[in-house]
């Protein structure tokens, strides 16, 4: 109970005043900044990804490429964020490389709840791939690869199977 006044006192003395807030300067990290700086890690990974061979696992359980250990620093990119025009894909890949990212996991690309998924559900089945989305996915993967970034493609994450795929009619009753 004796700590409450002390904690309250600390909180009240550390709350910034209106004038202190007005003196703050914006700290912005532009999403498309891939300029070479002292903090850029883009040159640390071999390009293109896979240039030194396949990723394999050592008997000790470590990943290696070309006989050298590799550690992955990865991010998830999901849903409609996967499907971008080529110029944007290139900018995103360059920015990720600058931060030292060397692995991207593509997730929920076939989700029926996104505006334009990889699968074209307007055909009535879940077996038709949208040519436009496939082209955008290929372009993004190519941009990532050119910057030394590996791709991890997750399939069947959010796929909405349909009766037209060959499943029994009871499938339509499931929610």
C-alpha positions as CSV (number, residue, x, y, z in Angstrom):
1,X,0.0,0.0,0.0
2,X,2.9,2.4,0.6
3,X,4.0,2.0,-2.9
4,X,0.9,3.6,-4.4
5,X,1.8,7.2,-3.5
6,X,5.4,6.7,-4.8
7,X,4.2,5.2,-8.1
8,X,1.6,8.0,-8.5
9,X,4.3,10.6,-7.8
10,X,6.7,9.1,-10.4
11,X,4.0,8.9,-13.0
12,X,2.9,12.5,-12.5
13,X,6.4,13.8,-12.7
14,X,7.2,11.9,-15.8
15,X,4.1,13.0,-17.8
16,X,5.2,15.4,-20.4
17,X,3.9,18.9,-20.4
18,X,2.1,20.5,-23.4
19,X,5.2,22.6,-24.2
20,X,7.5,19.5,-24.0
21,X,5.2,17.7,-26.4
22,X,5.2,20.7,-28.8
23,X,9.0,20.6,-28.8
24,X,9.1,17.0,-30.1
25,X,10.4,16.4,-33.6
26,X,8.8,13.7,-35.8
27,X,10.9,10.6,-36.2
28,X,9.9,9.0,-39.4
29,X,11.2,5.8,-41.0
30,X,10.0,6.0,-44.7
31,X,8.7,2.7,-45.9
32,X,10.6,2.9,-49.2
33,X,14.0,4.1,-48.0
34,X,16.6,1.8,-49.2
35,X,19.4,4.3,-49.4
36,X,22.9,3.1,-48.4
37,X,23.6,4.3,-44.9
38,X,25.9,3.3,-42.0
39,X,23.1,1.2,-40.5
40,X,22.2,-0.6,-43.8
41,X,22.5,-4.4,-43.6
42,X,21.7,-4.9,-47.3
43,X,25.2,-5.9,-48.2
44,X,25.5,-8.6,-45.6
45,X,23.6,-11.2,-47.5
46,X,24.6,-12.9,-50.8
47,X,22.5,-11.9,-53.8
48,X,20.6,-13.3,-55.3
49,X,19.2,-15.6,-52.6
50,X,20.4,-19.1,-53.2
51,X,23.5,-17.9,-55.1
52,X,25.7,-20.0,-52.8
53,X,23.6,-23.1,-53.0
54,X,20.6,-24.7,-51.4
55,X,19.6,-24.2,-47.8
56,X,20.3,-27.4,-45.9
57,X,20.3,-28.6,-42.3
58,X,23.5,-29.8,-40.6
59,X,23.6,-33.0,-38.5
60,X,23.6,-30.6,-35.5
61,X,20.3,-29.0,-36.7
62,X,21.7,-25.7,-38.0
63,X,20.8,-24.2,-41.3
64,X,23.6,-23.7,-43.8
65,X,24.2,-22.5,-47.3
66,X,27.3,-23.4,-49.2
67,X,28.8,-24.9,-46.1
68,X,28.3,-21.8,-44.0
69,X,25.8,-21.3,-41.2
70,X,22.9,-19.0,-42.0
71,X,20.5,-17.4,-39.6
72,X,17.2,-16.2,-40.7
73,X,15.6,-12.9,-39.7
74,X,12.2,-13.0,-41.2
75,X,8.9,-11.2,-41.4
76,X,5.3,-12.2,-42.3
77,X,3.6,-10.6,-45.2
78,X,0.0,-11.6,-45.6
79,X,-3.2,-11.3,-47.4
80,X,-3.5,-8.5,-49.9
81,X,-0.2,-7.0,-48.9
82,X,1.5,-9.8,-50.9
83,X,0.0,-8.6,-54.2
84,X,1.7,-5.3,-55.3
85,X,2.9,-3.9,-58.6
86,X,6.5,-4.5,-59.6
87,X,7.8,-1.1,-58.6
88,X,6.3,-1.4,-55.1
89,X,7.6,-5.0,-54.7
90,X,11.1,-3.8,-55.6
91,X,11.0,-1.0,-53.0
92,X,9.7,-3.3,-50.3
93,X,12.4,-5.9,-51.0
94,X,15.1,-3.2,-50.9
95,X,13.8,-1.8,-47.7
96,X,13.6,-5.2,-46.0
97,X,17.2,-6.0,-47.1
98,X,18.3,-2.7,-45.6
99,X,16.9,-3.9,-42.3
100,X,18.7,-7.2,-42.6
101,X,15.7,-9.3,-43.3
102,X,16.6,-12.4,-45.3
103,X,13.3,-14.4,-45.2
104,X,9.7,-13.6,-45.9
105,X,6.8,-15.8,-45.1
106,X,3.8,-15.4,-47.4
107,X,0.6,-16.1,-45.5
108,X,-3.1,-16.1,-46.2
109,X,-2.6,-15.4,-49.9
110,X,-5.6,-17.6,-50.8
111,X,-7.9,-16.2,-48.1
112,X,-11.5,-15.6,-49.4
113,X,-11.9,-12.7,-47.0
114,X,-9.4,-10.5,-48.9
115,X,-10.5,-8.4,-51.9
116,X,-8.4,-10.1,-54.5
117,X,-6.8,-13.4,-53.3
118,X,-4.5,-15.7,-55.2
119,X,-7.4,-18.1,-55.9
120,X,-10.2,-16.9,-58.1
121,X,-13.3,-17.9,-56.1
122,X,-15.6,-16.3,-58.7
123,X,-15.2,-19.5,-60.7
124,X,-17.1,-21.4,-58.1
125,X,-14.2,-23.5,-57.0
126,X,-10.9,-23.1,-55.2
127,X,-8.7,-24.6,-57.9
128,X,-8.5,-21.6,-60.2
129,X,-5.5,-19.4,-59.7
130,X,-5.8,-15.7,-60.7
131,X,-3.2,-15.0,-63.4
132,X,-2.8,-11.4,-62.3
133,X,-2.2,-12.4,-58.6
134,X,0.2,-15.1,-59.6
135,X,2.2,-12.6,-61.7
136,X,2.3,-10.2,-58.8
137,X,3.5,-13.0,-56.5
138,X,6.2,-14.0,-58.9
139,X,7.3,-10.4,-59.3
140,X,7.5,-10.0,-55.5
141,X,9.5,-13.2,-55.0
142,X,11.9,-12.3,-57.8
143,X,12.4,-8.9,-56.2
144,X,13.1,-10.5,-52.8
145,X,15.5,-13.0,-54.3
146,X,17.4,-10.3,-56.1
147,X,18.0,-8.7,-52.7
148,X,19.1,-11.9,-51.0
149,X,15.8,-12.7,-49.3
150,X,14.4,-16.2,-49.2
151,X,10.7,-16.9,-49.6
152,X,8.5,-19.2,-47.5
153,X,5.2,-19.8,-49.2
154,X,2.4,-21.1,-46.9
155,X,-0.4,-22.9,-48.8
156,X,-3.8,-24.1,-47.6
157,X,-3.8,-21.6,-44.8
158,X,-7.2,-19.9,-45.5
159,X,-8.4,-21.8,-48.5
160,X,-12.1,-22.1,-48.8
161,X,-12.8,-25.5,-50.3
162,X,-15.9,-25.7,-52.4
163,X,-18.3,-28.5,-53.4
164,X,-17.1,-27.9,-57.0
165,X,-13.7,-29.0,-55.9
166,X,-15.1,-32.5,-55.6
167,X,-16.2,-32.5,-52.0
168,X,-19.5,-33.8,-50.8
169,X,-22.5,-31.4,-50.8
170,X,-22.4,-31.4,-47.0
171,X,-19.4,-29.1,-47.2
172,X,-21.7,-26.2,-48.2
173,X,-23.4,-26.6,-44.8
174,X,-20.2,-25.9,-42.8
175,X,-19.4,-22.4,-41.8
